[in-house]
Amino acid sequence: MSKQAYKFRLYPTRKQLARLQETLDACRTLYNAAVTERRDAYLFHVRQHPNYYDEPTRLARSREIGINYYSQATQLPEIKDLREDYHEIHSQVLQDVLRRVQKAFDAFSGGARTVRTLAIRAFKARAAMTASPIRKVALPLPTRSV
C-alpha cells in the first residue's frame, strides 16, 4: 500500500491570515518555552554537577532529568487554562509542537554535543515557524454566491 500526499495552496482572507498568524505565534511561544524548560533542566541538573566531565555520571544524570514529550504533554491542559490564546488552538496542534521539540532533542543527543549548539538549533524565530504545525485549525471559509 502506498501513501499519497497532496499539497494545497491557500488564499486566506485577511481575517483568516490574522488567525493563522496568531496560531503560529502561539506555537512558536510554546516551542521556545518547551526548549527553555528542557535546556534549563539540563544546565541545572547535569551541567552544574561536580562530576560533569565524568562521562558515565553525565550520561546517568542526563537520563534522570525526565523531561520528555509525555511529561510536557501532560502539562498542556494546565497551560491552556493559564493562557487564553491557547483556548482556540486544537490540542493536537500543540501536541505536534511538543513532538517537534522531542525530535529536535533526539537529534541533539545524537548530533550536537554542546548546550550552545542546542540553543542555536532549537529556538525558533518568528520567520522560522511555517504553517506546517497547523493541521487541525478550523477557519471559517468565505461564502461565495453562485
N, C-alpha and C positions, 0 to 999 in steps of 0.2 A: 504494500500500500504506500503510495507516495503522498507527500504533503504538498499542498499548493499554497502559495502566498499571493495576496492581492494588495496592490497599493492604490490608494485613493487620494486624489488631490482635493483639498478642502478650500473652499472660498467662503470663509465665515463672515458674518456681518460684524459690524463694529462692536455690538453688544456681546456676541459670541467670542470675538477676539479678546475683549477685555476679560471675559470669564476664563478663557484658556490661559491668559497671562497670569491671572490670579492663581489658578491651579498650578501652573508651572512654578510660580514664586513660592507657593506653599510647599511644593515637592522639593524645591531646592533648599528651603529652610529646614525641612525635616531631614534631608540628606546630610546637610552640613552639621546639624545637631547630633545625628547618629554617629557621624565620623568623629566629632569632637568628644562624645561620650567614650567611644572606644579608644581614641588616642590618649585621652586623659587617664583612663584606667590603665593603659599600658605604661604610660610615663610614671604614674604613681606607684603601681603595683610591681612592675618589672624593672623599669629603668633606674629607679631610685633605690633599689635593693643593693646592699653592700656586696653581694656576690653576683652582680650583674654580668661581669666578664667571665664567670664560670658557666660554660655553655649548658651543661645538664641542669644547673639551677635556673638559668634563664629560660630554658625550654619548659621546665616544670612549672615555673611561675606564670609563663605565658598561657599554659593550658588551664591554670587555676582561675584566670580572670573571669571567665564565664559569661562574657558579653558576646552574644551571638544574635543571629536573626530572631530566634524564638524568644529570647529574653527581651529584645526590643519590641517585637511584635505584640507581646502581652501588655506592653505599656501603651499601645495605641489607643485603646478606649479612654484611658485617663487623659492622654494628650488631646484627644478630640473633645473631651469635656472642658479642658482648660482653654483651648484655642478655638475661638469662634470661626476662624477662617477654614478650619478643617471639617466643620459640620457638613458642608455641601459636597465634600470630596468623597467619592466612593472609597470604602475601606480597602478594596483590593488594589487601588492605585497607590495608596500609602504603603501597603504591604510590598508592592512591587519596588517601591523606592528602597525599602529596607533590604529586599533581596539584592538589589544592586550594590548596596553598601557591603553586604556579606560577600558578594562576588569580588568587589574591589579588595577586601581584606584577605580573601583567599588568594588572590593574585599577589598581594603584598607578602603573605607568608611564603609564597613560592618564589617570588622575584626580588623585589626591593627589600633591603635589609636595614634601612635606617628610618627613623621616625621622620626625619626631614624629608626624605623621598616620599614617605607616606603622606605627609601634609601637602606636598606639592601635587601628588597624583590624585588625592582623594577629594579635596574641596572643589565644589562646582561653582563657577562664576555664573552670573545671570545669563550670559550668552551661551554657556555650555549646556544648559538644560534645553533639550528639544522636546518636541511633542510626543516622543516615544513612551514616557511613562503614563500618558493619558490613554487608557484603553476603555474605560467604562464611565466616562463623563457624559452625562445626559445634557445635551444642549437643545434648546428649542429650535426647530427648523423654521425658516421664514416661510410664510404662507404665500403661495402663488395663485393668482386667479388664472383660470384656463380660458 
